[in-house]
């Protein structure tokens, strides 16, 4: 009888210790404070039900092994297509489905640039952080965002390895480009309109991180627009760039197959050093325009640049 009582006491004591330990760990669950463009957000513990509203942040979660419960299925790049089957659709890249998000009972929402205006509504559903990338701070913001997700999901070592690998590639490109003082233009066609993006604008990574020198016309003036400065083919010819990068916006947003190649096949462009050097690159429109800040997207951007960097 005494043996039975002793065993019972040991069992109760053991359960009490387990319960106490569990309560202690819950009470002392780690909290990460995330500073972002909309303020600060406290994230307690490791989130289990994550809703991610952009392709860049989804790309990072994919790389570090975090499976979200909800994501935007709109214009998913090929390397993220599987999430159309494994997650609940949360709306477009700029207009979230608030009801669908609420029903998922998320413990963390990750929003991107296009969701800036609806941040407050999202934050009413669950703790919300901004995965925000400024065009003129692309690599700096991208590293910050990757590290933030690494801290939240306790994947710091994985993130640091990704950053180290990418930094080495960026440095190698920059050293070659700056040594040769290579001139370049970053262009985007939207239908038949051509826009140019300068240093300090949305695609400033071309100049800030990769090290290209801006090509500008001294004779033809650009026209300021909502998607870059509008220019003509005469402007491009007078600017004489050694490299031309072209982003087809229509293709990026799924309106058509895009007609950038046809549009740039003309006598004025043919006279540029870029054309003569075979340095006109029609870049990965999804990576540059929709999935910026992602791991795979950044790698594809580097791949586009590598096509014109002669070692």
Secondary structure, 3 states (H helix, E strand, C coil): CHHHHHHHHHHHHHHHHHHHHHHHHHHCCCEEEEEECCEEEEEECCCCCEEECCHHHHHHHHHHCCCCCEECCCCCCHHHCCHHHHCEECECCCCECHHHHHHCCCCEEEEEHHHHHHHHHHHHHCCEEEECCCHHHHHHHHHHHHHHHHHHCCCHHHHHHHHHHHHHHHHHHHHHHHHHCCEEEEEEEECCEEEEECCCCCCCHHHHCCCCEECCCCCCCCEEECCEEEECHHHHHHHCCCEEEEEEHHHHCCCCCCCHHHHCCCHHHHCCHHHHCCCEEECCHHHHHCCCCCHHHHHHHHHHHHCCCCC
